[in-house]
Amino acid sequence: MTAVAEMTNMTLKGTLKAREPMSRHTSWRAGGVAERFYQPADLDDLALALGSGELLRPVTVIGLGSNLLVRDGGLRGTVVCTVGALKDLTLLAPGVVRAEAGVAGAQVARFSVKSKLNGAQFLAGIPGTVGGMLAMNAGAFGGETWRIVKAVEVMDASGRISVRRPHEFEIGYRHVAGLGQDEWFVAAHFALAAARPDDNVLDIRTLLDQRAELQPVKTWNAGSVFKNPEGDHAARLIESCGLKGLRRGGAVVSEKHANFIINEGEATAADIEWLIEHIRDTVKTETGVLLEPEVRIVGEPA
Ligand SMILES: Cc1cc2nc3c(=O)[nH]c(=O)nc-3n(C[C@H](O)[C@H](O)[C@H](O)COP(=O)(O)OP(=O)(O)OC[C@H]3O[C@@H](n4cnc5c(N)ncnc54)[C@H](O)[C@@H]3O)c2cc1C
């Protein structure tokens, strides 16, 4: 009996698929298939699915796939998608918002403003989930995810949840270490200040308008491909090497923002990865700076 057939006999309430195209779950709309793809019904269902040991290993947890390149040969094991599954968003205590891992940054931002809390507006500029933002220490408009984290809930491979504090992690610019190999974020508790009438509050609409002016937001992309090196900008370095507009298959370096690679429709993951490697090599040769990818590249080549 295949893993998929076995799962149908269990009391799990989520949806399990085989050979699910990851192009449906990544903002680049490219890449191979997931051997198994599980969307749990909720947090309890995820705990049951993991604890039962029935999910094909290894398990990769994803959110909105807005920082993810899945190679064309696909991903072994099971991809667990938190979107639409881990979706609870509540006021846990005065000034503390609890958001499960599948909640989008924009939802947390809007909920906080409605709850008369200040400090989470910048999350509206990040098109990912709470889980992805915790994994990446995502940041925008001067804000950074972990600066507003009071605690996180982490689930292990047996489905057990533990509450951890920020000091238990090593946190830096787009860098978070401290999760075990088989541990995943399932919720964050954000500590926010009570809004006061005289606060110089960041307006979400204005932030998004600013962003649309600078970035090719209506295209298939994964945001900034490379981290900014200390004291400089990856986009400036890439542009200085004349790489804007460089093409490979259906992928192109954005003319609007040189640190974005766009899938114009038919790009393979290999096209995108080729551009990433080419940019890295060229910038290193011409400027001496070795750019570090911000996007996560996973899976097997075709
Ligand atoms: C147009 C655009 C603009 C962007 N702008 C910004 C920006 O301003 N600032 C910024 O920081 N980023 C930006 N990004 C990148 C991206 O949105 C962020 O990195 C975001 O945090 C990723 O969240 P996600 O849910 O899409 O994660 P995914 O892409 O699904 O996953 C990213 C990584 O996190 C891991 N992960 C996901 N969920 C969990 C979990 N629950 N537990 C453990 N690991 C997990 C995945 O396995 C993967 O390794 C942008 C992307 C786009 C497309």
Ligand as a Chemical Component Dictionary entry (heavy atoms), coordinates in Angstrom:
data_LIG
# 
_chem_comp.id                   LIG 
_chem_comp.type                 NON-POLYMER 
_chem_comp.pdbx_formal_charge   0 
_chem_comp.three_letter_code    LIG 
# 
loop_
_chem_comp_atom.comp_id 
_chem_comp_atom.atom_id 
_chem_comp_atom.alt_atom_id 
_chem_comp_atom.type_symbol 
_chem_comp_atom.charge 
_chem_comp_atom.model_Cartn_x 
_chem_comp_atom.model_Cartn_y 
_chem_comp_atom.model_Cartn_z 
_chem_comp_atom.pdbx_ordinal 
LIG C1  C1  C 0 7.492  40.621 -3.969 1  
LIG C2  C2  C 0 8.244  40.123 -2.763 2  
LIG C3  C3  C 0 8.718  41.028 -1.834 3  
LIG C4  C4  C 0 9.418  40.580 -0.711 4  
LIG N1  N1  N 0 9.855  41.493 0.196  5  
LIG C5  C5  C 0 10.510 41.080 1.300  6  
LIG C6  C6  C 0 10.956 42.029 2.279  7  
LIG O1  O1  O 0 10.740 43.224 2.186  8  
LIG N2  N2  N 0 11.643 41.557 3.345  9  
LIG C7  C7  C 0 11.906 40.237 3.519  10 
LIG O2  O2  O 0 12.519 39.869 4.529  11 
LIG N3  N3  N 0 11.489 39.322 2.612  12 
LIG C8  C8  C 0 10.801 39.707 1.517  13 
LIG N4  N4  N 0 10.380 38.777 0.597  14 
LIG C9  C9  C 0 10.727 37.353 0.788  15 
LIG C10 C10 C 0 9.681  36.529 1.565  16 
LIG O3  O3  O 0 8.385  37.097 1.454  17 
LIG C11 C11 C 0 10.059 36.380 3.043  18 
LIG O4  O4  O 0 11.298 35.716 3.193  19 
LIG C12 C12 C 0 8.990  35.600 3.828  20 
LIG O5  O5  O 0 9.317  35.638 5.190  21 
LIG C13 C13 C 0 8.864  34.147 3.383  22 
LIG O6  O6  O 0 7.681  33.617 3.951  23 
LIG P1  P1  P 0 6.939  32.374 3.267  24 
LIG O7  O7  O 0 5.780  32.016 4.091  25 
LIG O8  O8  O 0 6.665  32.675 1.846  26 
LIG O9  O9  O 0 8.088  31.283 3.399  27 
LIG P2  P2  P 0 8.465  30.147 2.341  28 
LIG O10 O10 O 0 9.027  30.778 1.112  29 
LIG O11 O11 O 0 7.336  29.220 2.175  30 
LIG O12 O12 O 0 9.655  29.436 3.121  31 
LIG C14 C14 C 0 10.891 30.103 3.301  32 
LIG C15 C15 C 0 11.779 29.244 4.204  33 
LIG O13 O13 O 0 11.199 29.193 5.501  34 
LIG C16 C16 C 0 10.939 27.842 5.875  35 
LIG N5  N5  N 0 9.677  27.826 6.623  36 
LIG C17 C17 C 0 8.468  28.268 6.207  37 
LIG N6  N6  N 0 7.553  28.086 7.166  38 
LIG C18 C18 C 0 8.196  27.519 8.211  39 
LIG C19 C19 C 0 7.776  27.085 9.502  40 
LIG N7  N7  N 0 6.504  27.182 9.892  41 
LIG N8  N8  N 0 8.701  26.557 10.336 42 
LIG C20 C20 C 0 9.995  26.440 9.939  43 
LIG N9  N9  N 0 10.451 26.817 8.719  44 
LIG C21 C21 C 0 9.553  27.355 7.868  45 
LIG C22 C22 C 0 10.829 27.076 4.566  46 
LIG O14 O14 O 0 11.109 25.694 4.719  47 
LIG C23 C23 C 0 11.874 27.793 3.727  48 
LIG O15 O15 O 0 13.169 27.325 4.025  49 
LIG C24 C24 C 0 9.668  39.195 -0.529 50 
LIG C25 C25 C 0 9.167  38.278 -1.473 51 
LIG C26 C26 C 0 8.455  38.732 -2.573 52 
LIG C27 C27 C 0 7.908  37.724 -3.541 53 
# 
loop_
_chem_comp_bond.comp_id 
_chem_comp_bond.atom_id_1 
_chem_comp_bond.atom_id_2 
_chem_comp_bond.value_order 
_chem_comp_bond.pdbx_ordinal 
LIG C1  C2  SING 1  
LIG C2  C3  SING 2  
LIG C2  C26 DOUB 3  
LIG C3  C4  DOUB 4  
LIG C4  N1  SING 5  
LIG C4  C24 SING 6  
LIG N1  C5  DOUB 7  
LIG C5  C6  SING 8  
LIG C5  C8  SING 9  
LIG C6  O1  DOUB 10 
LIG C6  N2  SING 11 
LIG N2  C7  SING 12 
LIG C7  O2  DOUB 13 
LIG C7  N3  SING 14 
LIG N3  C8  DOUB 15 
LIG C8  N4  SING 16 
LIG N4  C9  SING 17 
LIG N4  C24 SING 18 
LIG C9  C10 SING 19 
LIG C10 O3  SING 20 
LIG C10 C11 SING 21 
LIG C11 O4  SING 22 
LIG C11 C12 SING 23 
LIG C12 O5  SING 24 
LIG C12 C13 SING 25 
LIG C13 O6  SING 26 
LIG O6  P1  SING 27 
LIG P1  O7  DOUB 28 
LIG P1  O8  SING 29 
LIG P1  O9  SING 30 
LIG O9  P2  SING 31 
LIG P2  O10 DOUB 32 
LIG P2  O11 SING 33 
LIG P2  O12 SING 34 
LIG O12 C14 SING 35 
LIG C14 C15 SING 36 
LIG C15 O13 SING 37 
LIG C15 C23 SING 38 
LIG O13 C16 SING 39 
LIG C16 N5  SING 40 
LIG C16 C22 SING 41 
LIG N5  C17 SING 42 
LIG N5  C21 SING 43 
LIG C17 N6  DOUB 44 
LIG N6  C18 SING 45 
LIG C18 C19 SING 46 
LIG C18 C21 DOUB 47 
LIG C19 N7  SING 48 
LIG C19 N8  DOUB 49 
LIG N8  C20 SING 50 
LIG C20 N9  DOUB 51 
LIG N9  C21 SING 52 
LIG C22 O14 SING 53 
LIG C22 C23 SING 54 
LIG C23 O15 SING 55 
LIG C24 C25 DOUB 56 
LIG C25 C26 SING 57 
LIG C26 C27 SING 58 
# 
